[in-house]
Amino acid sequence: MKYHLVLNRNGGTFSTLDMDAFRASADALLRASGHKATFDIVGGSEIEAALERGARKGGIDAMIAGGGDGTISAAARICWKTGMPLGVLPAGTMNLFARSLGLFPMSVDAALSVLAQSSIAPVDISSVNGRGFIHQFAAGLHPRMVRFRSRYDYASRLGKIRASVQAAVDVIFDPPSFPVETEIDGEAERKTVSMISVSNNPFGPDPLMFQDRLDTGHLGFYTAPALRPSGVARLALDILSARRDRNPHLTERTASAVSLSFPRHRKAANMVLDGELLPLPRDADILIHPGALNVLKPQTP
């Protein structure tokens, strides 16, 4: 097979590597497995344009994207639209989609070796108002935590984790509360919540909340009512201790389609989509597209 690798040299692990040396070793590894490879190594500000070029490059059997969750999410959106198969080279902090594919935790060299032996398989991808996502849409607690985290300076993976912990503590003492109108597979309801999340396939039990499977054809739908600080603390503790199913506030179900409307929508309101803080739309139509994304998937995760 012929692969085109698009690597974010500012993304996590890659920011600490000699990228010329990595390129040479990656090329040798893939050639030893009977493949050919071309490379595009760019900075974070250039990554989306490089992914667009790669997904439309002729004579390529699959594009391999290397970087953090933001890079992989952008690559998945582009490959979904163009039909290009996607390989995931995890180099970020959480690597959630790579975990779901069975490609983490391992070094980037080991992951590339696994990709060289992988086959193309279909997985699900979801969308909100037509924008693809592979992990989750979230409103309420999660966007507030991401916004609070941006107040703190961090320049490393450990620093980001520390900033996330501090932001989580800040959110516990200042939880959001807002009304939302939902329609889930045709069933309408209005409620006031502190948290709402819709995932591309239901989350597994791991505290990191990533999907164990990417081929169920169903969204995961999660809500928590308006919570006091004690309720937010309990929810966080139950998630971190893998006891999410015992939390009295969290409601979980699956769905094929979810429509959300925010009647008290503010222009400053945010959502998180695959870890990225974005403006929250007044209305959000969320769909799952079964088997619509082709990926390089290990034969034995």
N, C-alpha and C positions, 0 to 999 in steps of 0.2 A: 504494500500500500504506500501511497505518497501522502505524507502529512505536512501541514503548514503550521508551525508553532508561532503563536503570538504571545510574547512574554512581557509582563509588566515589571521592568527592572526596579521600580520603586515599591513593589508589592511584597511586604513581609520578608520571607526568606530570601527572595532574590535581591533585596536591598543590601544584603550582607555578603553576597557571592561575587566572585569574578565572573561576570556574565560571558566574557569571551571564552574562558575556560569551560564554563558550563555548556555553552553552545557546542564546543568541540567534543566534549564527552557525550552530550546528548545525541549529536550526529553519529558518533561512532556506535553508541548503544543501539540506535534505531537501525543503522546499516547492518549491524551484526545480527539483527532479528529479521533481516530481509526487506526492510523498508527504506524509503527515500524521504528526505526532509528538507524543507526550507524554513528560514527563520525571519521573524520580524521582532526585534527587541526594542521596546520604546518606553518612554516615561508615562506616568499616570495620566497626564493631560492629553496624551496622544493615543491612549489605549483604545478608545471606542472607534476612532477613525481607522486604526490598524485592524481591529476586529472586523469592521465593515469591509475593508479591502480583502482580508483573508477569506471571509465567507463567500466572496464573489470571485475568488481566484480560480482560474480554470485549471483542469488537470489535477485537482486535489481530491483525495478520497475522504479526508476528515481534517478539521482544524482542531489543534490542541491549544487551549488557552491556559496560561499560567499566571497566577496571581492570587489575590484574596477574594473574598466573597463578592465584592463589588465588580471585579473583573469578570468572574465566572457568571454572575447574573447578567451582565451586559452581553457576554458571549452567547449565553443561552437565548436571550431575546433575539439576537441577530440571527443565530443559526435556526431558530424556530421559523423566522420569517423567510429565510433564504433556502431552507431545506438542507443546509450543510450539516453533516454529522459533527458532533462536538466531543472532544476529549478534554478532561479536566485534570490539570496539574496543580495540586493544592499547595499554595505558598503563603496563605494568610494566617489570621489569628484563629478563627473558628472553623473555617472550611466545612460548612454545614452540608452543602450539596455533595462535596467529595465524600463526606462520612456516609451519606445515604447511598452512594455508589460503591462503598467499600474501599475507598482510596485514601483513607486517613484513619489513624495516624501512621505515617511513614515519611521518609525523606523524599524530596522531589526526585532524586535519582531512582529510588525504589519505585515510586509511583509511575515514573516514565517507563521503567522496565515492565511493570504490570500492564500499562497501556499498550505497550508493544505486543503483548500477547492477548489483548482484548478483542472482542468482536462488537460489531455495531448492533445495538438493540434499541427499541423504542421505549421511552418513558413519558410520563405525563408532564405537561407544563400548564400553568394557570395564567389568567390575565385579569386585570382590573381596568375597565374602560378601554380594553384593547392593548394595554401595556403588559407584556409578559413578565411573569415572576416564577421562580423555582422554589422559593422557601415560604415566605409569608407576607401578607398584608396585615398591618396592625394599626390601631388607633387607640388613643388613651394613654395608658401607663407606659407602653414601650416608647412611643415618640417623645413623651415628656422625659424619660430617662436619657434618650439619645441627645435631646436638646440640653439637658443639664450636664451631660458628660462633656459637651463641647466647651463648657466653661473652664475645664481643666486642661492644662498642657500635658501632653504625653508624646514621647518620641520612640517608644518601643512597645513590643507586645505586652510586657509586664506592666508598663505604664498605662497602657490602654485598659488592662484588666483592673488595675487600681482605680482608674478614673471611673470605670463602669460600676465598681462596688460603691464608690462615694456617691455617684449619681443615683444608684438604687436606693441608698439611704435617704438622699434628698427627696426622692419621689415618695417614699414611705410616709414622710411627714407632710407632704403636699400632694395628695392624690387628686387626679382629675375626676370630674363627674359630668356627664352630658347625656342628653336624650338621643336615641337612635331608633329609626323605623327600619325594621328588617323584613325581608321576604325571602324565605328559605324554601326552595322547591315549591313555590306557590303558597306557602303558609306565612301570613302576615302577622306582625307583632310590633308593638311599641314598648320600649323599656328605657330606663336610665341606667347607665353603666359607667364603670371606671376603666373597663378594658374590653376590647373586641379584637379578635384575631381570626384570620382565615388563612389556612395553610394549603399548599400544593401537596395533597395527600395528608392524612392524619399524622400527627406527631407520634413517635414512639415514646417509651417511658423514660428515656435518658434525660437527665436534668438540662442538657443543652438544647433539648427540644428540636431534634431533627427527625426526618422521616425514616422509618425502617424500610419502607417500600415506596417506590415511585410509580407504581403501575396499578393502583387500586381503582382509578377512574373517579375518585371522590375527593372533595375538599374536606378539610377539617375545619370545624366552626367552634370557636371558643369565646365565651363571654363571662364577665364577672360584674355583678351589680355595683352600684355606687358604694364604695368601701371607705371605712375609716382607716386611719393609720394602722390600727391593730389588725384589720382584715387584710391590708396589703402586706404587712409583715408575715402574716400566716400564709398567704398565698406564695410569697417568695420562698419561705422556708419549705413548704410542701413541694414546690418545684425543684429546689436545690437538693432535697432529700429523696427525690424520685417517688414522692407520695402524692403526686398531682391528683390522682383518682380519688383520694380521700378528702380533698378540700371541699368544705361545705358551700363555698361561694362559686366555684368554677363550674360552668356548664359546658359540656362537650358533646358534639354530635357530628355527623357527616352530612354532606350535601352535594348535589350536582351543580347547583347554581345559587348564588347569594346576591341579593340586591340590598344595598344600604342607603339610607337617606338621613342626613343630619340636619334637623329642622332649625337648630340654633347655630348653624355653621358660621364660623368666623374666618376672615381672610387669612389670619395668622395661624390657623389650625394646621397641624401636620399629620401625616401618616408616615409609617416606616414601610418601605417595600424592599425586601431582601437586604435589610440593613441600612438602606439609604433614606435619609430624612427628606420628604417631599411635601409639597402642599396637599392638603386633604381636599378632595373634591366634595362638593355638596351632595352628589349622588355617586355611588360606586356600584357598578355591575361586575360581579366577579364570577368567572366561569373556569371550569377545568377542561382541558383539551387532551383527552386520553390518547396516549401513544403518539403525540404530535411532535415530540422532540427526539431525534436520534442521537445516541451517545455511544462512546466507547465504554463498554461495560465489562469489568472483569468476569471471567467465566465462573470463578469461584470467589465471591466476595469474602 
